[in-house]
Amino acid sequence: MVSSEISALFDNLEYFHVSDASAESDQYNMGIEKIGSLNGRYQVYRDPYSPHWSIIIGHKGKSLLDTGYIYAPYVPMQLTPTMYNPFNFAPVKGIMTRYAKKMVNNRYYGHVRVDGLVHWDIAELR
């Protein structure tokens, strides 16, 4: 996962292949999005809200035992009965979930800081 500034640098690399996603799926992206692959081996995602110097690297194993982080929902989604808001008598439903999460091996992840990038801040425009 890379920042927007680093993804702009990746566009100039000859061994970076842009994602072949359809135009409809890329039309309204407002968060993390897949932008391509690096040398056909590494999936690259862009996070527009990450710091300009940030790269987060992770390894996804082929089996359940080859993992670094476990997210285990044991109640995926539970709806409450319909209740009525006492102030406007509108019907209200609640949704809740229960899950466990655990970092089992932190060696599957890394954080890289890239120095020397040219960037600008929105405060410079004021």
PAKEDO-810386 format. One record per residue: residue in one letter; x, y, z of N, C-alpha, C, O, CB in turn. Coordinates in nm, 3 decimals, always signed. Each point is the difference from the previous one (the first is absolute). Glycine has a CB too. Layout:
# residues N
FIDREN  rest      n.x      n.y      n.z     ca.x     ca.y     ca.z      c.x      c.y      c.z      o.x      o.y      o.z     cb.x     cb.y     cb.z
FIDREN     a        X        Y        Z        X        Y        Z        X        Y        Z        X        Y        Z        X        Y        Z
...
***
This chain:
# residues 126
FIDREN  rest      n.x      n.y      n.z     ca.x     ca.y     ca.z      c.x      c.y      c.z      o.x      o.y      o.z     cb.x     cb.y     cb.z
FIDREN     m   +0.085   -0.115   +0.000   -0.085   +0.115   +0.000   +0.091   +0.122   +0.000   +0.090   +0.013   +0.083   -0.278   -0.136   +0.038
FIDREN     v   +0.162   +0.213   -0.215   +0.086   +0.117   -0.016   -0.085   +0.127   +0.005   -0.123   -0.004   -0.013   +0.286   -0.131   -0.126
FIDREN     s   -0.095   +0.247   +0.159   -0.068   +0.129   -0.001   -0.023   +0.046   -0.144   +0.050   -0.062   -0.094   +0.056   +0.122   +0.317
FIDREN     s   -0.179   +0.047   -0.239   -0.028   +0.052   -0.135   +0.127   +0.049   -0.068   +0.015   -0.018   -0.121   -0.243   +0.082   +0.197
FIDREN     e   +0.320   -0.003   -0.001   +0.124   +0.048   -0.059   +0.087   -0.115   -0.050   +0.059   +0.009   -0.108   -0.068   +0.189   +0.259
FIDREN     i   +0.016   -0.305   -0.075   +0.082   -0.114   -0.041   -0.067   -0.075   -0.115   +0.070   -0.053   -0.087   +0.020   +0.032   +0.320
FIDREN     s   -0.223   +0.017   -0.237   -0.066   -0.066   -0.113   +0.023   +0.077   -0.129   +0.005   -0.060   -0.108   -0.178   -0.031   +0.263
FIDREN     a   +0.189   +0.224   -0.146   +0.033   +0.078   -0.120   +0.140   -0.035   -0.050   +0.023   +0.000   -0.120   -0.173   +0.186   +0.200
FIDREN     l   +0.242   -0.215   +0.011   +0.134   -0.043   -0.041   -0.003   -0.139   -0.063   +0.076   -0.028   -0.093   +0.022   +0.167   +0.276
FIDREN     f   -0.185   -0.227   -0.132   -0.011   -0.135   -0.056   -0.046   +0.002   -0.145   +0.036   -0.089   -0.077   -0.086   +0.003   +0.305
FIDREN     d   -0.028   +0.186   -0.266   -0.048   +0.008   -0.138   +0.114   +0.015   -0.100   -0.016   -0.036   -0.117   -0.194   +0.138   +0.202
FIDREN     n   +0.324   -0.051   -0.041   +0.115   +0.018   -0.089   +0.090   -0.123   -0.009   +0.092   -0.001   -0.081   -0.101   +0.241   +0.136
FIDREN     l   -0.016   -0.343   +0.026   +0.084   -0.119   -0.003   -0.041   -0.090   -0.116   -0.119   -0.017   -0.026   +0.151   +0.030   +0.275
FIDREN     e   +0.064   -0.071   -0.318   -0.033   -0.086   -0.115   -0.052   -0.136   +0.043   -0.070   -0.065   -0.077   +0.244   +0.183   -0.054
FIDREN     y   -0.143   -0.163   +0.252   -0.047   -0.130   +0.046   -0.122   +0.011   +0.092   -0.034   -0.095   +0.071   +0.268   +0.012   -0.090
FIDREN     f   -0.302   +0.199   +0.017   -0.126   +0.017   +0.071   -0.113   -0.011   -0.101   -0.002   +0.074   -0.098   +0.110   +0.073   +0.275
FIDREN     h   -0.202   -0.238   -0.153   -0.112   -0.022   -0.091   -0.127   +0.052   +0.065   -0.036   -0.040   +0.110   +0.150   -0.162   -0.213
FIDREN     v   -0.181   +0.290   +0.032   -0.122   +0.061   +0.051   -0.110   -0.105   +0.006   -0.005   -0.091   -0.083   +0.071   +0.316   -0.011
FIDREN     s   -0.154   -0.213   +0.193   -0.110   -0.093   +0.018   -0.093   +0.004   -0.121   -0.021   +0.105   -0.060   +0.036   -0.076   +0.309
FIDREN     d   -0.069   -0.144   -0.284   -0.091   -0.009   -0.114   -0.145   +0.004   +0.047   -0.086   -0.067   -0.058   +0.257   -0.064   -0.069
FIDREN     a   -0.199   +0.209   +0.230   -0.137   +0.013   +0.050   -0.083   +0.079   -0.100   +0.052   +0.084   -0.074   +0.030   -0.095   +0.313
FIDREN     s   -0.211   -0.017   -0.239   -0.088   +0.070   -0.094   -0.022   +0.144   +0.045   +0.022   +0.034   +0.116   -0.135   -0.252   -0.173
FIDREN     a   +0.071   +0.301   -0.036   -0.021   +0.142   +0.029   -0.115   +0.019   +0.099   +0.002   +0.095   +0.078   +0.084   -0.036   -0.306
FIDREN     e   -0.186   -0.147   +0.227   -0.113   +0.013   +0.091   +0.042   -0.021   +0.144   -0.049   +0.069   +0.090   -0.103   -0.146   -0.271
FIDREN     s   +0.244   -0.017   +0.205   +0.041   -0.027   +0.138   +0.092   +0.108   +0.053   +0.009   +0.018   +0.122   -0.033   -0.261   -0.167
FIDREN     d   +0.093   +0.316   -0.041   +0.090   +0.106   +0.044   -0.066   +0.137   +0.004   +0.066   +0.099   +0.033   +0.120   -0.231   -0.128
FIDREN     q   -0.313   +0.140   +0.062   -0.064   +0.129   -0.016   -0.014   +0.077   +0.131   +0.021   +0.121   +0.001   -0.142   -0.217   -0.194
FIDREN     y   +0.087   +0.030   +0.303   -0.029   +0.070   +0.125   +0.085   -0.051   +0.115   -0.053   -0.026   +0.108   -0.179   +0.064   -0.188
FIDREN     n   +0.360   -0.055   +0.061   +0.087   -0.043   +0.109   +0.027   +0.116   +0.094   +0.042   +0.107   -0.043   +0.062   -0.280   -0.105
FIDREN     m   -0.128   +0.150   +0.276   +0.024   +0.105   +0.099   +0.094   -0.047   +0.109   +0.018   +0.070   +0.099   -0.243   +0.023   -0.148
FIDREN     g   +0.284   -0.208   +0.035   +0.088   -0.053   +0.103   +0.112   -0.079   -0.063   +0.056   +0.040   -0.102   -0.246   -0.048   +0.264
FIDREN     i   +0.223   -0.102   -0.100   +0.109   -0.085   -0.048   -0.044   -0.068   -0.129   -0.110   -0.056   -0.007   +0.196   +0.020   +0.243
FIDREN     e   +0.001   +0.040   -0.338   -0.032   -0.063   -0.128   +0.121   -0.072   -0.056   +0.114   +0.042   +0.020   -0.287   +0.134   -0.064
FIDREN     k   +0.146   -0.285   -0.027   +0.108   -0.073   -0.065   +0.040   +0.076   -0.126   -0.084   +0.035   -0.082   +0.000   -0.258   +0.173
FIDREN     i   +0.216   +0.249   -0.104   +0.046   +0.077   -0.116   +0.084   -0.083   -0.095   +0.027   +0.045   -0.111   -0.032   +0.157   +0.252
FIDREN     g   +0.046   -0.322   -0.102   +0.078   -0.082   -0.092   +0.086   -0.101   +0.071   -0.022   -0.034   +0.116   +0.022   +0.221   -0.274
FIDREN     s   +0.101   -0.237   +0.084   +0.093   -0.096   +0.058   +0.142   +0.041   -0.035   +0.025   +0.059   -0.105   -0.197   -0.243   +0.089
FIDREN     l   +0.263   +0.152   +0.103   +0.141   +0.033   -0.016   +0.074   -0.125   -0.042   +0.011   -0.096   +0.076   -0.026   +0.280   +0.098
FIDREN     n   +0.067   -0.182   -0.297   +0.075   -0.111   -0.057   -0.083   -0.128   -0.008   +0.055   -0.110   -0.003   +0.154   +0.213   +0.093
FIDREN     g   -0.342   -0.090   -0.094   -0.088   -0.115   -0.010   -0.006   -0.084   +0.126   -0.063   -0.106   +0.000   +0.112   +0.105   -0.238
FIDREN     r   +0.014   +0.045   +0.345   +0.009   -0.080   +0.121   -0.070   +0.063   +0.120   -0.060   -0.070   +0.081   +0.274   -0.018   -0.167
FIDREN     y   -0.207   +0.219   +0.098   -0.053   +0.069   +0.117   -0.122   +0.083   -0.039   +0.005   +0.078   -0.095   +0.225   -0.071   +0.198
FIDREN     q   -0.339   -0.024   -0.028   -0.120   +0.081   -0.020   +0.025   +0.137   +0.064   +0.052   +0.007   +0.111   -0.203   -0.213   -0.113
FIDREN     v   +0.114   +0.313   -0.067   +0.024   +0.135   +0.051   -0.135   +0.070   +0.019   -0.083   +0.004   -0.091   +0.310   +0.007   -0.025
FIDREN     y   -0.246   +0.043   +0.236   -0.121   +0.074   +0.034   +0.039   +0.142   +0.038   +0.107   +0.023   +0.057   -0.223   -0.235   +0.020
FIDREN     r   +0.027   +0.307   -0.108   +0.025   +0.141   +0.035   -0.098   +0.042   +0.110   -0.121   -0.022   -0.010   +0.204   +0.072   -0.225
FIDREN     d   -0.028   +0.011   +0.339   -0.080   +0.056   +0.108   +0.017   +0.152   -0.005   +0.106   +0.050   +0.037   -0.080   -0.260   +0.108
FIDREN     p   -0.127   +0.284   -0.188   +0.016   +0.145   -0.014   +0.015   +0.073   +0.133   +0.038   +0.117   +0.002   -0.170   -0.133   -0.209
FIDREN     y   +0.103   -0.050   +0.318   +0.008   +0.065   +0.130   +0.128   -0.034   +0.076   +0.019   +0.047   +0.113   -0.266   -0.053   -0.106
FIDREN     s   +0.336   -0.073   -0.064   +0.125   -0.033   +0.069   +0.100   +0.113   -0.017   -0.011   +0.078   -0.095   -0.030   -0.324   +0.059
FIDREN     p   +0.140   +0.257   +0.124   +0.102   +0.105   -0.014   +0.077   -0.016   -0.131   +0.010   -0.111   -0.053   +0.011   +0.123   +0.302
FIDREN     h   +0.032   +0.097   -0.301   +0.063   -0.002   -0.133   +0.123   -0.089   -0.006   +0.040   -0.040   -0.109   -0.126   +0.269   +0.073
FIDREN     w   +0.147   -0.261   +0.148   +0.123   -0.078   +0.003   -0.022   -0.147   +0.031   +0.097   -0.074   +0.016   +0.020   +0.279   +0.054
FIDREN     s   -0.240   -0.251   -0.060   -0.032   -0.130   +0.058   -0.019   -0.111   -0.104   -0.070   +0.017   -0.100   -0.035   +0.105   +0.287
FIDREN     i   +0.168   -0.236   -0.160   -0.027   -0.126   -0.071   -0.021   -0.107   +0.106   +0.083   -0.015   +0.090   +0.057   +0.083   -0.296
FIDREN     i   -0.249   -0.142   +0.197   -0.027   -0.111   +0.091   +0.006   -0.128   -0.084   -0.068   -0.011   -0.102   -0.077   +0.154   +0.259
FIDREN     i   +0.226   -0.237   -0.113   +0.021   -0.125   -0.074   -0.056   -0.115   +0.083   +0.023   -0.007   +0.121   +0.184   +0.099   -0.236
FIDREN     g   -0.280   -0.182   +0.052   -0.055   -0.116   +0.068   +0.013   -0.124   -0.085   +0.008   +0.008   -0.123   -0.166   +0.139   +0.245
FIDREN     h   +0.161   -0.262   -0.057   +0.008   -0.128   -0.069   -0.129   -0.076   +0.024   -0.045   -0.014   +0.114   +0.297   +0.007   -0.089
FIDREN     k   -0.312   -0.043   -0.132   -0.121   -0.081   +0.011   +0.038   -0.143   -0.034   +0.039   -0.030   -0.113   -0.191   +0.226   +0.053
FIDREN     g   +0.140   -0.284   +0.156   +0.037   -0.139   -0.020   -0.105   -0.077   -0.077   -0.109   +0.051   -0.028   +0.238   -0.041   +0.237
FIDREN     k   -0.095   -0.133   -0.243   -0.091   -0.084   -0.079   -0.094   -0.083   +0.087   -0.101   -0.050   -0.050   +0.274   +0.042   -0.127
FIDREN     s   -0.143   -0.008   +0.305   -0.085   -0.081   +0.086   -0.042   +0.080   +0.123   +0.049   +0.110   +0.023   +0.065   -0.320   -0.105
FIDREN     l   -0.203   +0.152   +0.160   -0.048   +0.064   +0.121   +0.111   +0.012   +0.104   +0.001   +0.094   +0.080   -0.229   -0.184   -0.126
FIDREN     l   +0.322   -0.004   +0.045   +0.108   +0.003   +0.098   +0.112   +0.096   -0.039   +0.084   +0.034   +0.083   -0.139   -0.268   -0.026
FIDREN     d   +0.057   +0.278   -0.181   +0.103   +0.091   -0.050   -0.055   +0.142   +0.002   -0.024   +0.061   -0.105   +0.125   -0.243   -0.042
FIDREN     t   -0.122   +0.235   +0.268   -0.063   +0.131   +0.015   +0.067   +0.079   +0.111   +0.062   -0.057   +0.089   -0.279   -0.038   -0.172
FIDREN     g   +0.203   +0.224   +0.076   +0.056   +0.086   +0.104   -0.107   +0.061   +0.089   +0.030   +0.039   +0.113   +0.159   +0.009   -0.265
FIDREN     y   -0.313   -0.038   +0.102   -0.107   +0.066   +0.074   -0.128   -0.080   -0.019   -0.030   -0.044   -0.112   +0.139   +0.271   +0.085
FIDREN     i   -0.183   -0.247   +0.133   -0.124   -0.077   -0.008   -0.116   +0.090   +0.041   +0.002   +0.061   +0.106   +0.121   -0.278   -0.055
FIDREN     y   -0.224   +0.223   -0.137   -0.126   +0.066   +0.029   -0.105   -0.108   -0.002   -0.024   -0.062   -0.104   +0.097   +0.287   +0.002
FIDREN     a   -0.138   -0.250   +0.217   -0.093   -0.112   +0.012   -0.135   +0.048   +0.051   -0.019   +0.012   +0.121   +0.211   -0.168   -0.079
FIDREN     p   -0.286   +0.184   -0.133   -0.134   +0.038   +0.046   -0.077   -0.124   +0.045   -0.014   -0.096   -0.076   +0.013   +0.293   -0.081
FIDREN     y   -0.049   -0.195   +0.280   -0.079   -0.114   +0.045   -0.148   +0.033   +0.006   -0.080   -0.092   +0.016   +0.276   +0.013   +0.112
FIDREN     v   -0.235   +0.204   -0.139   -0.137   +0.040   -0.027   +0.011   +0.103   -0.112   +0.019   +0.118   +0.028   -0.105   -0.162   +0.214
FIDREN     p   +0.074   +0.000   -0.369   +0.027   +0.093   -0.110   -0.087   +0.124   +0.002   +0.050   +0.112   -0.014   +0.019   -0.306   -0.119
FIDREN     m   -0.200   +0.177   +0.150   -0.088   +0.116   +0.005   -0.127   -0.040   +0.073   -0.060   -0.104   -0.029   +0.155   +0.198   -0.187
FIDREN     q   -0.135   -0.012   +0.309   -0.119   -0.028   +0.078   -0.086   +0.125   +0.003   +0.049   +0.109   +0.030   +0.072   -0.281   +0.111
FIDREN     l   -0.249   +0.157   -0.173   -0.094   +0.112   +0.000   -0.077   +0.003   +0.131   -0.039   -0.104   +0.052   +0.019   +0.092   -0.302
FIDREN     t   -0.003   +0.130   +0.302   -0.083   +0.015   +0.119   -0.147   +0.006   -0.044   -0.028   +0.027   -0.117   +0.214   +0.094   +0.243
FIDREN     p   -0.276   -0.144   -0.035   -0.141   +0.019   -0.035   -0.028   +0.148   -0.032   +0.076   +0.088   +0.041   -0.141   -0.284   +0.105
FIDREN     t   -0.042   +0.219   -0.217   -0.036   +0.138   -0.033   -0.044   +0.073   +0.126   -0.087   -0.046   +0.074   +0.018   -0.023   -0.307
FIDREN     m   +0.132   +0.184   +0.255   -0.036   +0.085   +0.113   -0.047   +0.134   -0.056   +0.024   +0.032   -0.117   +0.146   -0.146   +0.272
FIDREN     y   -0.236   +0.191   -0.072   -0.050   +0.130   -0.045   +0.071   +0.110   +0.077   +0.011   -0.004   +0.122   -0.235   -0.096   -0.181
FIDREN     n   +0.272   +0.199   -0.016   +0.067   +0.114   +0.059   -0.104   +0.081   +0.078   -0.101   +0.039   -0.058   +0.274   -0.032   -0.130
FIDREN     p   -0.151   +0.018   +0.318   -0.103   +0.070   +0.079   -0.016   +0.148   -0.036   -0.099   +0.062   +0.039   +0.147   -0.221   +0.143
FIDREN     f   +0.046   +0.216   -0.256   -0.009   +0.142   -0.033   -0.078   +0.026   -0.128   -0.067   +0.102   -0.011   +0.284   -0.070   +0.126
FIDREN     n   -0.208   -0.124   -0.214   -0.074   +0.023   -0.125   -0.078   -0.123   -0.045   -0.059   +0.000   -0.108   +0.234   +0.164   +0.043
FIDREN     f   -0.177   -0.269   +0.145   -0.074   -0.124   -0.024   +0.039   -0.068   -0.131   -0.080   -0.073   -0.058   -0.106   +0.170   +0.188
FIDREN     a   +0.307   -0.076   -0.176   +0.050   -0.067   -0.120   +0.049   -0.140   +0.038   +0.064   -0.016   +0.104   +0.001   +0.238   -0.210
FIDREN     p   -0.095   -0.322   +0.023   +0.052   -0.134   +0.030   +0.152   -0.005   -0.019   +0.054   +0.054   -0.096   -0.275   -0.155   +0.025
FIDREN     v   +0.289   +0.035   +0.165   +0.146   -0.006   +0.000   +0.042   -0.146   +0.018   -0.056   -0.071   +0.084   +0.075   +0.307   +0.010
FIDREN     k   +0.079   -0.279   -0.173   +0.059   -0.133   +0.015   +0.148   +0.016   +0.025   +0.063   +0.090   -0.056   -0.238   -0.195   -0.095
FIDREN     g   +0.230   +0.019   +0.232   +0.144   +0.002   +0.026   +0.066   -0.122   -0.062   -0.061   -0.106   -0.012   +0.023   +0.233   +0.225
FIDREN     i   +0.163   -0.110   -0.253   +0.079   -0.110   -0.055   +0.127   -0.011   +0.084   +0.068   +0.100   +0.026   -0.161   -0.067   -0.262
FIDREN     m   +0.124   -0.155   +0.279   +0.122   -0.018   +0.077   +0.073   -0.125   -0.046   -0.057   -0.089   -0.063   -0.047   +0.207   +0.259
FIDREN     t   +0.231   -0.124   -0.162   +0.083   -0.114   -0.035   +0.092   -0.031   +0.117   +0.025   +0.086   +0.085   -0.036   -0.028   -0.331
FIDREN     r   +0.061   -0.179   +0.249   +0.099   -0.040   +0.100   +0.110   -0.074   -0.073   -0.027   -0.085   -0.085   -0.146   +0.071   +0.272
FIDREN     y   +0.296   +0.047   -0.153   +0.113   -0.061   -0.070   +0.123   +0.003   +0.089   +0.005   +0.070   +0.101   -0.100   -0.001   -0.322
FIDREN     a   +0.193   -0.147   +0.181   +0.131   +0.001   +0.065   +0.104   +0.033   -0.105   -0.017   -0.034   -0.117   -0.056   -0.136   +0.292
FIDREN     k   +0.180   +0.236   -0.134   +0.110   +0.029   -0.091   +0.131   -0.015   +0.076   +0.009   +0.035   +0.118   -0.153   +0.123   -0.256
FIDREN     k   +0.244   -0.210   +0.069   +0.126   -0.029   +0.067   +0.114   +0.005   -0.100   -0.008   -0.058   -0.108   -0.111   -0.086   +0.277
FIDREN     m   +0.226   +0.214   -0.133   +0.124   -0.001   -0.077   +0.079   -0.122   +0.048   +0.046   -0.002   +0.114   -0.042   +0.259   -0.146
FIDREN     v   +0.011   -0.357   -0.054   +0.069   -0.122   +0.041   +0.146   -0.003   -0.042   +0.081   -0.069   +0.062   -0.298   -0.049   -0.077
FIDREN     n   +0.252   +0.194   -0.089   +0.139   +0.003   -0.045   +0.024   +0.134   -0.069   -0.042   +0.021   -0.114   +0.051   -0.275   +0.087
FIDREN     n   +0.059   +0.345   +0.096   +0.019   +0.134   -0.057   +0.111   +0.005   -0.104   +0.024   +0.106   -0.057   -0.106   -0.013   +0.271
FIDREN     r   +0.150   -0.204   -0.239   +0.105   -0.002   -0.102   -0.059   -0.005   -0.142   +0.076   +0.006   -0.097   +0.076   -0.119   +0.261
FIDREN     y   -0.282   +0.101   -0.177   -0.065   +0.000   -0.131   -0.023   +0.141   -0.053   -0.043   +0.016   -0.114   -0.066   -0.232   +0.174
FIDREN     y   +0.136   +0.317   +0.021   -0.032   +0.137   -0.037   +0.121   +0.090   +0.021   +0.084   -0.026   +0.087   -0.324   -0.013   -0.027
FIDREN     g   +0.247   +0.145   -0.138   +0.109   +0.095   +0.014   -0.046   +0.139   -0.038   -0.099   +0.017   -0.071   +0.264   -0.197   +0.023
FIDREN     h   -0.093   +0.279   +0.097   -0.032   +0.140   -0.028   +0.126   +0.067   -0.052   +0.105   -0.005   +0.064   -0.285   +0.012   +0.115
FIDREN     v   +0.170   +0.055   -0.297   +0.114   +0.064   -0.064   -0.025   +0.150   -0.003   -0.109   +0.045   -0.035   +0.158   -0.251   -0.105
FIDREN     r   +0.053   +0.282   +0.176   -0.009   +0.146   -0.008   +0.090   +0.045   -0.115   +0.119   -0.029   -0.001   -0.166   +0.053   +0.252
FIDREN     v   -0.011   +0.046   -0.348   +0.073   +0.048   -0.117   +0.033   +0.147   +0.022   -0.090   +0.083   +0.014   -0.026   -0.251   -0.168
FIDREN     d   +0.245   +0.200   +0.156   +0.044   +0.138   +0.019   +0.036   +0.062   -0.135   +0.029   -0.071   -0.096   +0.055   +0.017   +0.327
FIDREN     g   -0.087   +0.186   -0.236   +0.041   +0.072   -0.120   -0.108   +0.019   -0.104   +0.029   +0.037   -0.113   +0.192   -0.125   +0.155
FIDREN     l   -0.347   +0.063   -0.006   -0.109   +0.020   -0.095   -0.039   +0.147   -0.004   -0.004   +0.067   +0.103   -0.079   -0.301   -0.061
FIDREN     v   +0.054   +0.282   -0.161   -0.052   +0.136   -0.014   -0.151   -0.007   +0.019   -0.068   -0.075   -0.070   +0.257   +0.144   -0.089
FIDREN     h   -0.240   +0.007   +0.252   -0.144   +0.001   +0.024   -0.041   +0.141   +0.042   +0.084   +0.085   +0.029   -0.083   -0.330   +0.039
FIDREN     w   -0.130   +0.267   -0.067   -0.053   +0.129   +0.042   -0.113   -0.025   +0.099   -0.061   -0.107   +0.003   +0.125   +0.216   -0.223
FIDREN     d   -0.089   -0.008   +0.299   -0.104   -0.006   +0.102   -0.108   +0.100   -0.037   +0.029   +0.105   -0.057   +0.137   -0.176   +0.236
FIDREN     i   -0.289   +0.040   -0.147   -0.111   +0.089   -0.031   +0.015   +0.134   +0.072   -0.051   +0.102   -0.046   -0.098   -0.301   +0.011
FIDREN     a   +0.219   +0.199   +0.149   +0.021   +0.125   +0.074   +0.087   +0.098   -0.079   -0.004   +0.120   +0.026   -0.019   -0.248   +0.190
FIDREN     e   +0.102   +0.078   -0.311   +0.084   +0.088   -0.081   -0.082   +0.085   -0.096   +0.048   +0.104   -0.046   +0.135   -0.271   +0.064
FIDREN     l   -0.306   +0.127   -0.047   -0.084   +0.075   -0.093   -0.067   +0.120   +0.068   -0.049   +0.089   -0.069   +0.009   -0.299   -0.058
FIDREN     r   +0.039   +0.213   +0.257   -0.070   +0.107   +0.072   +0.084   +0.121   +0.015   -0.044   +0.099   +0.059   -0.084   -0.266   +0.061
***
